Amino acid sequence: MELQFLYATLFNLGINLCYTILALFIGVIALVIIDKKLLKKIEIEEELKNGNIAVAIFSSTILIFIALIISFGLKG
């Protein structure tokens, strides 16, 4: 009985790890698309290197919203 529980736990851990990697991948791609398509005049990476806090807050907010959308989509 304990061995089956261990297998089920490892299986769930593997599935959650796959979902996490998928969500991170989609989040980064979405941020790059938003940077290239919607914000053509603003380079997020260069502004972050210059220490622009407003851009850091904006990009983190975008990632949070993308993470929420992905989590609701993966839950069904």
RAGI-V404590 format. One record per residue. N is the residue number from 0. RES is the residue in three letters. PHI is phi in degrees with one decimal (none if undefined). OMEGA is omega in degrees with one decimal (999 if undefined). NEAR is the number of other C-alpha atoms within 12 Angstrom. Layout:
n=N res=RES phi=PHI omega=OMEGA near=NEAR
n=N res=RES phi=PHI omega=OMEGA near=NEAR
This chain:
n=0 res=MET phi=none omega=-178.6 near=7
n=1 res=GLU phi=-71.3 omega=179.2 near=8
n=2 res=LEU phi=-68.4 omega=176.6 near=9
n=3 res=GLN phi=-66.1 omega=177.5 near=10
n=4 res=PHE phi=-64.4 omega=178.1 near=11
n=5 res=LEU phi=-65.0 omega=177.7 near=12
n=6 res=TYR phi=-63.2 omega=179.4 near=13
n=7 res=ALA phi=-65.3 omega=179.1 near=14
n=8 res=THR phi=-66.0 omega=178.6 near=14
n=9 res=LEU phi=-66.3 omega=177.1 near=14
n=10 res=PHE phi=-64.0 omega=178.2 near=14
n=11 res=ASN phi=-64.6 omega=176.9 near=14
n=12 res=LEU phi=-63.2 omega=178.2 near=14
n=13 res=GLY phi=-63.7 omega=178.7 near=14
n=14 res=ILE phi=-64.8 omega=179.3 near=15
n=15 res=ASN phi=-65.4 omega=176.6 near=17
n=16 res=LEU phi=-65.6 omega=176.8 near=14
n=17 res=CYS phi=-63.4 omega=177.5 near=15
n=18 res=TYR phi=-62.5 omega=-179.5 near=22
n=19 res=THR phi=-65.9 omega=179.0 near=18
n=20 res=ILE phi=-64.2 omega=177.9 near=16
n=21 res=LEU phi=-62.5 omega=-179.4 near=19
n=22 res=ALA phi=-65.8 omega=177.3 near=26
n=23 res=LEU phi=-64.2 omega=179.3 near=21
n=24 res=PHE phi=-61.9 omega=179.4 near=18
n=25 res=ILE phi=-65.5 omega=179.1 near=21
n=26 res=GLY phi=-63.3 omega=179.4 near=28
n=27 res=VAL phi=-67.7 omega=178.0 near=21
n=28 res=ILE phi=-63.6 omega=178.8 near=19
n=29 res=ALA phi=-64.6 omega=178.3 near=24
n=30 res=LEU phi=-65.5 omega=177.6 near=28
n=31 res=VAL phi=-66.3 omega=178.6 near=21
n=32 res=ILE phi=-64.3 omega=177.8 near=16
n=33 res=ILE phi=-63.9 omega=178.9 near=22
n=34 res=ASP phi=-64.8 omega=-175.5 near=24
n=35 res=LYS phi=-81.2 omega=-173.5 near=16
n=36 res=LYS phi=-92.3 omega=-173.9 near=14
n=37 res=LEU phi=-87.6 omega=-176.6 near=14
n=38 res=LEU phi=-111.6 omega=-175.5 near=17
n=39 res=LYS phi=-68.5 omega=-176.3 near=12
n=40 res=LYS phi=-87.7 omega=-176.8 near=12
n=41 res=ILE phi=-115.3 omega=174.5 near=18
n=42 res=GLU phi=-96.9 omega=-174.8 near=22
n=43 res=ILE phi=-63.2 omega=-177.0 near=29
n=44 res=GLU phi=-64.1 omega=179.8 near=19
n=45 res=GLU phi=-69.0 omega=177.9 near=15
n=46 res=GLU phi=-66.7 omega=176.2 near=19
n=47 res=LEU phi=-66.6 omega=177.5 near=18
n=48 res=LYS phi=-65.2 omega=178.3 near=12
n=49 res=ASN phi=-79.4 omega=177.1 near=13
n=50 res=GLY phi=88.4 omega=179.4 near=13
n=51 res=ASN phi=-76.8 omega=-176.1 near=17
n=52 res=ILE phi=-72.2 omega=180.0 near=16
n=53 res=ALA phi=-63.0 omega=178.4 near=14
n=54 res=VAL phi=-68.7 omega=177.6 near=22
n=55 res=ALA phi=-63.8 omega=177.9 near=20
n=56 res=ILE phi=-65.8 omega=179.8 near=16
n=57 res=PHE phi=-62.8 omega=-178.3 near=21
n=58 res=SER phi=-68.3 omega=176.7 near=28
n=59 res=SER phi=-68.6 omega=176.5 near=19
n=60 res=THR phi=-65.9 omega=176.5 near=16
n=61 res=ILE phi=-60.3 omega=179.4 near=24
n=62 res=LEU phi=-63.8 omega=177.8 near=27
n=63 res=ILE phi=-65.6 omega=178.9 near=20
n=64 res=PHE phi=-64.8 omega=177.1 near=18
n=65 res=ILE phi=-64.2 omega=178.5 near=24
n=66 res=ALA phi=-62.5 omega=177.2 near=27
n=67 res=LEU phi=-64.6 omega=179.7 near=18
n=68 res=ILE phi=-63.3 omega=180.0 near=18
n=69 res=ILE phi=-65.8 omega=-179.5 near=23
n=70 res=SER phi=-65.0 omega=176.9 near=21
n=71 res=PHE phi=-68.3 omega=178.6 near=13
n=72 res=GLY phi=-70.5 omega=-179.2 near=13
n=73 res=LEU phi=-76.2 omega=179.8 near=16
n=74 res=LYS phi=-74.5 omega=175.2 near=10
n=75 res=GLY phi=115.8 omega=999 near=7
